[in-house]
Amino acid sequence: MAYAMDTRCIHGEGHGNPDQNHAISYPIYQTASFSHLTPGHNPNGFDYSRESNPTRAYLEETLSSLEGAYDTIAFSSGMAAISTAFEYFQPGDHIICGEDLYGGAVRLIEQVCRKNGYEVEFADTTDPALLKAALKKNTKAIYFETPTNPMMRITDIGAVAELAHQAGALTIVDNTFMTPYFQNPLKEGADIVVHSGTKYLAGHNDTVCGFLCSGNAELADRFRLLSKTTGATLGPFESWLCLRGLKTLALRMERHKSNAEAVSQWLREQNMVSRVYYAGSGMISFTVTTPEKAVAILKNIRLITFAESLGGTESLLTYPAVQTHPDVPEEQREKLGITDTLLRLSVGIENPDDIIADLRQAFENAGK
């Protein structure tokens, strides 16, 4: 029997109770190592927690079910997952990256990937003609976010995957903003999906984690080797926290979205707001009339928290040019619209009237 997405958030594939002792909440296997019955033989497949752990394995199986993946690996952060994805490539490989990426990913590309001899090129993945023109004989992958962080630009995953596969390249999609609840890149032709699980998947602003989802066995085997060798896999307690968060993913995503729709409509009606960027889910970016107004709003919010990160139960307001994207060259930030008048709002699951009331008083005080 195939279960619906919201059911699989709670039960995974749901083929009976997955714990040998029939615990409803899957146990935390807080152990570094596992005993063997005979040399080289462990019947349950667990030897050492860096490589595999029952709590992490159940989390990984659940994510694979949600994303429709062949295999998923849980990492200590989203950046660890992205780093492992890039470790798949060789010196001299050409990798096309979306021009509008999270600043940490840009830092990884510029400070690590180029050092490793990759030929990296940034391109506008929302324009198929420009993307096609960027392809080379040695292109091995196209990596992008959709929607992008923080400008909410949308890329047609299926169209990019078709171009990539014609060129013999992989398609890698960061699905953090939409989550598998709203978007399944693998079903649209992508080969690899990455997540900062810290955000919507864990969902409570209390856990740092990441995921790397593979679309086939060859990729899965390579990533398993890399993960156990480099060792940035997720610990059992953090795995349990994320499992707990996933149980309410469907409910939270619906509330994030409905709240964000209400807040984005309110923002569009404000004279202080120059532009609103909203592409679904719970994320909104908006520009205000002056940098001074942006800073004043950040200083005057009360219910909403001025902080980095996103996707948790609490609403967070972020200043991308300073907090999440300072490693992106200023000229590129300006080109993309990541200016000192841009704010990014992760709309939480509080009462929407309270979120709007807090923004209203912050705007009023910022205008004084």
C-alpha angles and dihedrals in degrees: 000000000000112000127211121257096257091051092049090052086066104031106022108214087343099222096152128300107324096207120085090222093046096242111172092215106053108247127251106241095205097183135117096210144017130222122247127223094209134000110292094001129104110162094206094051096239120123111146127006096232087065101032140350129178095235092049091043092056090049090049092050090051092051091047089054092050096046096037089239130161088223139351131202122202116219137191090254143357089256090055089054093049091046091053091049090055091048087071091077134080134227109280095029115134114227123186114210128190111257093228107062138144108279093241090058090050089051090051091050096047100038102034113015095050089047087055090058099256117149101227124188127182117219141167101261091186089071112066092196093055091044093050090050090054094057117108136183090259096046107132103169147010114212124189148144124236116218091023127230113271107348097055094226116168127225124194100239095195093050092049092046091053092052092045095049092048087057093045092249135131126245115223118188129190103216097179098118098047101030121202088285091073103020138026110192094182090059088053093055105274118140101206133026125195129192139187092222088190086082126053098343096061087025105184105084090244106096135059113207144133140203137215114196120194125206097205144023097257093057092042093053093049094048092047089055092048094046096051091044099047091035104213093134124138122268122239097250093050088046090055092048090053092047088053091049093049092060090073098035095111094048093045096047092052090051093044089052097046091046092048092050090055094045094046090052090051092049092053089060095055120101091211091060117084099183140357124212113199128156104167130277115071102303127105130173122190139173125224129205099262140013089242091058091050092053092044092053090051090051095048105047113110111174094031114067124230099227146118123259129052145210099067131122091262122073112246129192117205135190101217099190090059106026113031105016109035090117091060109093112257093238090056092045090053091048092053094043097251092139134151089266094059122102127183119211123198101199111217131203098265119122105294092225090058092050091051092045090054092049090048094054091044091052092047092051091044089056094056 
